[in-house]
């Protein structure tokens, strides 16, 4: 589908037909990205979307351990005792 850039003040815009908006599931806010010379319009992702699933997969793979073990402090070495 072809479209024409239209002037909107000092900017330019593209009018999206209603069926395109509906099929893409777009609402009021959108996210714009440029990829290899193309403008990609998508619904904004929720912050941290997919983090829970990624953490679950990391745990199942045993890849959820600290990269560097914490260095004990003087308090932990001298005064702290587990009972």
Secondary structure, DSSP 8 states (H G I E B T S, - for coil): -----EEETTEEE----HHHHHHHT--S-EEEEEETTEEEEEE---TTTTHHHHHHHHHHTT--S-SS-----HHHHHT----
